[in-house]
């Protein structure tokens, strides 16, 4: 852990005193300009990573005041430090350093209890949509199903509006070994619900949390150039890893490409060791969907996701394959031109009448039968003796009458 510099300590102390001296009516105006204090955020991260600082307790207290202030901007400002605070807690638990985590536990527990109830103090009802083949996900694309019967529009109509409701997490008075990952997993869930409002520094902190929690105490930690401090192993659960990977996947395409890819590799490494099927499946799906190189960045820090767009016209020919179409294809291949066949009005339902056409080819001499005796074919037409001109119905009737 790096020690804080004097300049960073001065910034943090000024930030603490500024909010404490505000009257209640000025909190809303302060919330509007809190995001403009860009220099304070790195100083706060340094204070949270410094194990010997005395500023950690007042920082945690003020962040909790931000959460319960009711201002959305202050609430989001406090949520951006959730990954760093979670790592501080997990690291202290692994090192069995209880005296240094009292304020951290209080902050985590306070955010957890506030997020589990609504503005009226009633438990929140969690809702989520059941996965459907009609909606694209990390595991599949609707247009790649490959069946005409399972069209995207049809699947959307069948799977629309299937929402499932679940009870909220219960209120907790303390963080114990039994409920630790229930609290931490729910905090990551609330963080992921507001992840689009988080700054880039918070994404970096989330990726570092994933990497450090997954490789601490394992041989893979010695491969990390930027973090080789000896650290005991951190216990993890599958549900916690799943929430971590969901946040990391968003961070990958929003400015944290390199750190996010390394975090996914580390989560995959830990999932294999622990034999956790859910994070193992999710990590492999994320890894297989990523490109080899970082996509071109658009405006700002956002990255572009490459998705396959369903074409407006069908790629599969819907024409019926019949024996006539096969013969036509064979004749075209052999160089024989075929005149279009028209429906005969004398036949019901517009059916095609029997062939009354003359097949013509540049390389074929057609042999006609006259009075029952065939004419002598030319040298080029001996092999095409089977191609004969069919007679009209009227000629057939005339021949029958004359006979």
C-alpha positions in Angstrom: 0.0 0.0 0.0 1.3 3.4 -1.0 1.4 6.2 1.6 -0.5 9.5 0.9 1.4 12.6 -0.1 1.0 15.9 1.8 -0.8 17.5 -1.1 -3.4 14.7 -1.2 -4.0 14.9 2.5 -4.6 18.7 2.2 -7.1 18.0 -0.6 -9.0 15.4 1.4 -9.1 17.6 4.5 -10.4 20.6 2.5 -13.1 18.3 1.0 -14.2 17.1 4.4 -14.4 20.5 6.0 -16.2 22.0 3.0 -19.2 19.7 3.3 -19.4 19.9 7.0 -19.8 23.6 6.9 -22.6 23.6 4.4 -26.2 24.5 5.6 -29.0 22.2 4.6 -30.3 24.5 1.9 -26.9 24.5 0.1 -26.6 20.7 -0.2 -28.4 20.7 -3.5 -26.1 23.3 -5.0 -23.1 21.4 -3.7 -24.3 18.2 -5.3 -24.4 19.9 -8.7 -20.7 20.8 -8.7 -19.4 17.7 -6.8 -18.4 16.0 -10.0 -16.2 19.0 -11.0 -13.8 18.2 -8.1 -11.7 15.9 -10.3 -8.6 16.3 -8.1 -10.3 15.0 -5.0 -11.1 11.6 -6.4 -7.5 10.4 -6.8 -6.7 11.7 -3.3 -9.6 9.7 -1.8 -8.4 6.5 -3.5 -4.9 7.1 -2.1 -6.4 7.5 1.4 -8.4 4.3 1.1 -5.3 2.4 0.0 -3.1 3.8 2.7 -3.2 1.4 5.7 -1.9 3.9 8.2 -3.9 6.9 7.4 -6.2 8.5 10.0 -8.4 10.0 7.4 -10.2 6.7 6.5 -12.8 7.1 9.3 -14.0 10.6 8.4 -14.0 9.7 4.7 -16.3 6.8 5.3 -18.6 8.9 7.5 -18.9 11.6 4.9 -19.5 9.1 2.0 -22.4 7.6 4.1 -23.8 11.2 4.5 -23.7 11.5 0.7 -25.7 8.2 0.3 -28.5 9.2 2.7 -28.7 12.8 1.6 -31.3 12.1 -1.0 -29.3 13.8 -3.7 -28.8 11.6 -6.8 -25.4 13.2 -7.6 -24.0 12.7 -4.1 -25.3 9.2 -4.1 -23.5 8.3 -7.3 -20.4 10.0 -6.1 -20.3 7.7 -3.1 -21.1 4.6 -5.1 -18.1 5.0 -7.3 -15.9 4.0 -4.3 -17.8 0.8 -3.6 -15.3 -1.5 -5.4 -12.3 0.0 -3.5 -14.1 -0.2 -0.1 -15.1 -3.8 -0.8 -11.4 -4.7 -1.5 -10.3 -2.8 1.7 -12.8 -5.0 3.6 -11.8 -8.3 2.0 -8.1 -7.6 2.4 -8.6 -6.8 6.1 -10.6 -10.0 6.6 -8.0 -12.1 4.9 -5.2 -10.5 7.0 -7.3 -10.7 10.1 -6.9 -7.0 10.7 -10.2 -6.1 12.5 -9.2 -2.8 14.1 -8.7 -1.2 10.7 -12.0 -2.1 9.2 -14.5 -0.8 11.7 -15.4 2.3 9.7 -15.3 0.4 6.4 -17.8 -2.2 7.7 -20.0 0.6 9.0 -20.0 2.2 5.6 -20.7 -1.0 3.7 -23.5 -2.0 6.1 -25.1 1.5 5.9 -25.1 1.5 2.1 -26.6 -2.0 2.1 -29.4 -1.2 4.5 -30.3 2.0 2.6 -30.4 0.3 -0.7 -32.7 -2.5 0.4 -35.5 -0.2 1.2 -37.3 2.5 -0.8 -37.9 6.1 0.1 -40.9 5.2 2.4 -38.8 2.6 4.3 -40.5 -0.4 2.7 -38.5 -3.3 1.3 -37.7 -3.1 -2.3 -39.0 -5.7 -4.7 -36.4 -6.9 -7.2 -37.5 -7.6 -10.7 -35.7 -9.2 -13.6 -36.6 -10.5 -17.0 -36.4 -14.2 -17.8 -33.8 -14.9 -20.5 -35.3 -15.5 -23.9 -34.0 -16.6 -27.2 -35.5 -13.5 -28.8 -33.2 -11.1 -26.9 -29.5 -11.0 -27.6 -27.2 -11.8 -24.7 -23.5 -12.6 -24.1 -24.3 -16.2 -25.0 -26.2 -15.9 -28.3 -27.5 -13.7 -31.1 -31.2 -14.1 -32.2 -30.3 -14.0 -35.9 -27.9 -16.9 -35.6 -30.6 -19.5 -34.7 -30.9 -20.5 -38.3 -34.5 -21.6 -38.5 -37.2 -19.9 -40.5 -39.8 -20.9 -37.9 -37.9 -19.2 -35.0 -37.9 -15.7 -36.4 -36.9 -12.8 -34.2 -40.3 -11.1 -34.4 -42.1 -14.3 -33.4 -39.8 -15.0 -30.5 -40.2 -11.4 -29.3 -44.0 -11.8 -29.2 -43.7 -15.1 -27.3 -41.2 -14.0 -24.7 -42.3 -10.4 -24.2 -43.1 -9.2 -20.7 -42.0 -12.2 -18.7 -40.8 -10.5 -15.5 -40.0 -12.3 -12.3 -40.2 -10.6 -8.9 -38.0 -11.5 -5.9 -37.9 -10.4 -2.3 -35.4 -7.8 -1.3 -32.3 -8.6 0.9 -33.1 -8.5 4.6 -31.8 -5.8 6.9 -28.5 -6.6 8.7 -27.1 -5.2 11.9 -23.6 -6.4 11.4 -21.4 -8.2 8.8 -20.5 -11.7 9.9 -18.9 -14.7 8.1 -22.4 -16.1 7.3 -23.8 -13.0 5.6 -20.6 -11.3 4.4 -21.0 -12.3 0.7 -24.7 -11.7 0.8 -24.0 -8.1 1.7 -21.1 -7.7 -0.7 -23.0 -9.3 -3.6 -26.0 -7.1 -3.1 -23.7 -4.0 -3.0 -22.2 -5.0 -6.4 -25.7 -5.5 -7.7 -26.6 -2.0 -6.7 -23.3 -0.7 -8.1 -24.0 -2.4 -11.5 -27.4 -0.9 -11.7 -25.8 2.6 -11.7 -22.6 1.6 -13.5 -23.3 3.8 -16.5 -22.9 6.9 -14.3 -19.6 5.8 -12.9 -16.3 7.5 -14.0 -13.4 5.8 -15.6 -11.5 5.7 -12.3 -14.2 3.6 -10.8 -14.0 1.1 -13.6 -10.3 0.7 -13.0 -11.0 0.1 -9.3 -13.5 -2.6 -10.2 -11.1 -4.4 -12.5 -8.4 -4.2 -9.8 -10.8 -5.6 -7.3 -11.6 -8.6 -9.6 -7.9 -9.2 -10.2 -6.7 -8.9 -6.7 -9.5 -10.9 -5.2 -9.1 -13.8 -7.7 -5.3 -14.2 -7.6 -4.4 -13.3 -4.0 -2.5 -16.2 -2.4 -2.2 -18.2 -5.7 0.9 -18.7 -7.9 -0.7 -16.4 -10.5 -0.1 -13.4 -8.2 3.7 -13.6 -8.8 3.0 -13.0 -12.5 1.5 -9.5 -11.8 4.1 -6.9 -12.4 2.2 -4.1 -10.7 1.2 -6.1 -7.6 3.7 -8.5 -6.1 3.1 -7.8 -2.4 2.5 -11.0 -0.5 -1.1 -11.3 0.4 -3.2 -14.1 1.9 -5.9 -15.9 -0.1 -9.3 -14.2 -0.2 -12.3 -16.5 -0.1 -14.9 -15.9 -2.8 -18.3 -17.2 -3.7 -19.8 -17.9 -7.2 -22.5 -15.3 -6.9 -20.0 -12.6 -6.0 -17.8 -13.5 -9.0 -20.8 -13.3 -11.3 -21.6 -9.8 -10.2 -17.9 -8.8 -10.6 -17.8 -10.2 -14.1 -21.0 -8.3 -15.1 -19.4 -5.0 -14.0 -16.1 -5.8 -15.7 -17.8 -6.6 -19.0 -19.3 -3.1 -19.0 -15.9 -1.6 -18.1 -14.2 -3.4 -21.0 -16.1 -1.4 -23.6 -16.0 1.9 -21.7 -12.3 2.7 -21.4 -10.9 -0.2 -19.4 -10.1 -2.6 -22.3 -6.7 -3.9 -21.1 -7.5 -4.1 -17.4 -10.9 -5.6 -18.1 -9.4 -8.4 -20.2 -6.9 -9.2 -17.6 -9.6 -9.3 -14.9 -11.7 -11.7 -17.0 -8.6 -14.0 -17.4 -8.1 -13.9 -13.6 -11.7 -14.6 -12.9 -11.6 -17.5 -15.3 -8.5 -18.8 -13.5 -10.1 -18.6 -10.1 -13.4 -20.2 -11.3 -11.4 -23.2 -12.6 -9.7 -23.7 -9.3 -12.9 -23.4 -7.3 -15.0 -25.4 -9.8 -17.7 -22.7 -9.9 -19.9 -23.3 -13.0 -21.7 -20.0 -13.1 -18.7 -17.6 -13.3 -16.8 -20.2 -15.4 -19.6 -20.1 -18.0 -19.9 -16.3 -17.9 -16.1 -15.7 -18.1 -15.8 -18.0 -21.1 -18.7 -16.4 -22.9 -17.1 -12.9 -22.3 -13.7 -14.1 -23.4 -15.0 -15.7 -26.6 -17.0 -12.6 -27.5 -14.1 -10.2 -27.2 -12.1 -9.1 -30.2 -8.4 -9.7 -30.5 -7.6 -6.0 -30.5 -9.3 -3.1 -28.8 -12.2 -1.6 -30.9 -11.8 1.9 -32.1 -12.8 4.4 -29.5 -15.6 6.8 -30.4 -16.3 10.1 -28.8 -15.1 10.4 -25.3 -14.2 7.1 -23.5 -16.9 4.9 -24.9 -16.1 2.0 -27.1 -18.2 0.5 -29.9 -19.7 -3.0 -29.6 -19.8 -5.0 -32.8 -23.1 -6.7 -33.2 -24.6 -8.5 -36.2 -27.6 -6.7 -37.5 -30.5 -8.8 -38.7 -30.9 -8.2 -42.5 -34.1 -6.7 -43.8 -34.4 -9.2 -46.6 -34.2 -13.0 -46.1 -30.9 -14.6 -46.9 -32.6 -17.9 -47.6 -34.4 -18.5 -50.9 -38.1 -19.4 -50.3 -38.8 -20.6 -53.9 -40.2 -24.1 -54.1 -37.9 -26.8 -55.6 -39.8 -28.9 -58.1 -38.8 -31.4 -60.9 -39.5 -28.7 -63.5 -37.1 -26.3 -61.8 -34.4 -29.0 -61.6 -34.8 -29.8 -65.4 -34.6 -26.1 -66.1 -31.4 -25.8 -64.1 -30.0 -28.8 -65.9 -30.9 -27.4 -69.4 -29.4 -24.0 -68.6 -26.2 -25.8 -67.5 -26.1 -27.6 -70.9 -26.7 -24.5 -72.9 -30.3 -25.1 -73.9 -32.6 -22.1 -73.8 -36.1 -22.7 -72.5 -39.1 -20.4 -73.2 -41.3 -19.6 -70.3 -44.2 -21.9 -69.6 -47.6 -20.2 -69.4 -50.7 -21.5 -67.7 -53.3 -23.1 -70.0 -56.8 -21.7 -69.5 -58.3 -25.1 -70.4 -56.8 -26.7 -67.3 -58.3 -26.1 -63.9 -56.6 -23.9 -61.2 -54.3 -22.4 -63.9 -52.2 -25.6 -64.2 -49.6 -25.8 -66.8 -50.6 -27.6 -70.0 -48.5 -30.4 -71.4 -45.3 -29.3 -73.2 -46.1 -27.6 -76.5 -42.7 -26.0 -76.9 -39.8 -26.5 -79.2 -36.5 -26.8 -77.4 -33.8 -25.0 -79.4 -30.0 -25.2 -78.9 -27.2 -23.8 -80.9 -25.3 -27.1 -80.9 -28.3 -29.4 -81.4 -30.1 -30.3 -84.6 -33.7 -31.2 -83.7 -35.2 -34.2 -85.6 -38.8 -33.9 -86.7 -41.1 -36.8 -87.4 -43.1 -36.3 -90.7 -45.6 -39.0 -91.7 -44.1 -41.4 -89.2 -40.6 -41.4 -90.9 -37.9 -39.4 -89.4 -35.6 -37.3 -91.6 -32.0 -38.0 -91.7 -30.2 -36.0 -89.1 -27.1 -34.1 -89.7 -23.8 -35.2 -88.2 -24.3 -32.9 -85.2 -27.7 -34.2 -84.4 -27.2 -38.0 -84.2 -26.8 -37.9 -80.4 -29.9 -35.7 -79.9 -32.4 -38.1 -81.7 -34.5 -38.1 -78.5 -35.4 -34.4 -78.8 -38.5 -34.3 -80.9 -41.1 -31.7 -81.5 -44.3 -32.6 -79.6 -47.5 -32.3 -81.6 -50.4 -29.9 -80.8 -53.7 -31.3 -79.6 -55.3 -30.2 -82.8 -52.7 -32.0 -84.9 -53.2 -35.2 -82.8 -57.0 -35.0 -83.3 -56.6 -34.4 -87.1 -54.3 -37.4 -87.4 -56.8 -39.5 -85.4 -59.7 -38.5 -87.7 -57.8 -39.1 -90.9 -56.8 -42.5 -89.7 
